[in-house]
Amino acid sequence: MTTTGRALRASSLPVCWSSEFDALSSPRARALACEHTVASVDRMPTAYRYGITVALRLFPFAFRVSTGHRPDRATPAQIRHGMARLRGLPGYGEVLRATTALALYGALDGAVPGNRETSEGPR
């Protein structure tokens, strides 16, 4: 697993995605979302990749400061509130919007960037 993958897993951001979006509520959809997000971020230039990895590592702290709750223990309403607040922060909000978009593309499309195969097999 890459540094980005470890950071995404540790962030609990996929838990928030699944609470916010029906398309990401199933374990399979979340797995595809994470796979696509990590593969996309890992293809970015080094500075962007490190910046996103740091933002992912800081996500649990930022969420807790914003809501008073851990992301993996928050209610759906607390998650929606916290995500809305964090998406409003300059810089950090762009990272959250970009990773969320990548996650939705991955869950809905199932494709991994640069790979003609998905988790289901060849396309």
C-alpha positions as CSV (number, residue, x, y, z in Angstrom):
1,M,0.0,0.0,0.0
2,T,1.3,3.4,-0.9
3,T,1.7,6.4,1.4
4,T,-1.4,7.9,-0.1
5,G,-3.4,4.7,0.6
6,R,-2.3,4.6,4.2
7,A,-3.1,8.3,4.7
8,L,-6.6,7.8,3.1
9,R,-7.3,4.8,5.3
10,A,-6.1,6.5,8.5
11,S,-8.1,9.7,7.7
12,S,-11.5,8.1,8.0
13,L,-12.6,10.2,5.0
14,P,-14.2,7.2,3.3
15,V,-16.6,6.9,6.3
16,C,-17.6,10.5,5.7
17,W,-18.1,9.9,2.0
18,S,-20.3,6.9,2.6
19,S,-22.4,9.0,5.0
20,E,-22.8,11.9,2.6
21,F,-23.3,10.1,-0.7
22,D,-25.6,7.1,-1.4
23,A,-23.3,6.1,-4.3
24,L,-20.5,5.5,-1.7
25,S,-22.5,3.7,0.9
26,S,-21.7,0.1,0.0
27,P,-18.4,-1.5,1.0
28,R,-17.7,-2.3,-2.7
29,A,-18.3,1.2,-3.8
30,R,-16.1,2.6,-1.1
31,A,-13.3,0.2,-2.1
32,L,-13.6,1.3,-5.7
33,A,-13.7,4.9,-4.6
34,C,-10.5,4.5,-2.5
35,E,-8.7,2.6,-5.2
36,H,-9.5,5.3,-7.8
37,T,-8.6,8.2,-5.4
38,V,-5.3,6.7,-4.4
39,A,-4.3,5.8,-8.0
40,S,-5.2,9.3,-9.2
41,V,-3.3,11.0,-6.4
42,D,-0.3,8.8,-6.8
43,R,0.0,9.9,-10.5
44,M,0.1,13.6,-9.5
45,P,3.4,15.6,-9.3
46,T,5.3,15.0,-6.1
47,A,4.5,18.3,-4.4
48,Y,0.7,17.8,-5.0
49,R,0.9,14.2,-3.8
50,Y,2.7,15.2,-0.6
51,G,0.3,18.1,0.0
52,I,-2.8,15.9,-0.4
53,T,-1.2,13.2,1.8
54,V,-0.6,15.8,4.6
55,A,-4.1,17.1,4.2
56,L,-5.5,13.5,4.5
57,R,-3.3,12.9,7.6
58,L,-4.7,16.1,9.2
59,F,-8.3,15.3,8.3
60,P,-9.2,13.5,11.6
61,F,-7.8,16.5,13.6
62,A,-9.5,19.1,11.4
63,F,-12.8,17.3,11.6
64,R,-12.6,17.0,15.4
65,V,-11.7,20.7,15.8
66,S,-14.6,21.5,13.5
67,T,-17.2,19.3,15.1
68,G,-15.9,18.1,18.4
69,H,-16.3,14.5,17.2
70,R,-14.0,11.9,15.5
71,P,-15.1,11.2,11.9
72,D,-15.4,7.5,12.5
73,R,-17.7,8.0,15.5
74,A,-19.8,11.0,14.2
75,T,-23.4,10.7,13.3
76,P,-24.5,11.4,9.7
77,A,-25.7,14.9,10.6
78,Q,-22.4,15.7,12.4
79,I,-20.5,14.4,9.3
80,R,-22.5,16.6,6.9
81,H,-22.0,19.6,9.2
82,G,-18.3,19.0,9.6
83,M,-17.7,18.3,5.9
84,A,-19.6,21.5,4.9
85,R,-17.4,23.5,7.3
86,L,-14.2,21.9,6.1
87,R,-15.1,22.4,2.5
88,G,-15.4,26.1,3.2
89,L,-11.8,26.4,4.2
90,P,-9.5,27.9,1.5
91,G,-7.0,25.3,0.3
92,Y,-8.3,22.5,2.5
93,G,-11.7,22.7,0.9
94,E,-10.2,22.2,-2.6
95,V,-8.4,19.1,-1.4
96,L,-11.7,17.7,0.0
97,R,-13.7,18.6,-3.1
98,A,-11.1,17.0,-5.4
99,T,-10.7,13.8,-3.4
100,T,-14.5,13.5,-3.1
101,A,-14.9,13.9,-6.8
102,L,-12.2,11.3,-7.5
103,A,-14.0,8.9,-5.1
104,L,-17.3,9.4,-6.8
105,Y,-15.8,8.8,-10.2
106,G,-14.1,5.6,-8.9
107,A,-17.3,4.3,-7.4
108,L,-19.5,5.1,-10.3
109,D,-17.1,4.2,-13.1
110,G,-15.0,1.5,-11.3
111,A,-12.0,2.3,-13.4
112,V,-8.5,2.9,-12.2
113,P,-6.5,5.7,-14.0
114,G,-4.1,4.2,-16.5
115,N,-5.4,0.7,-16.0
116,R,-7.8,-1.0,-18.4
117,E,-8.8,-3.4,-15.7
118,T,-11.1,-2.8,-12.7
119,S,-11.5,-4.7,-9.5
120,E,-14.1,-6.8,-11.4
121,G,-11.6,-7.8,-14.1
122,P,-10.9,-6.6,-17.6
123,R,-13.2,-4.0,-19.2
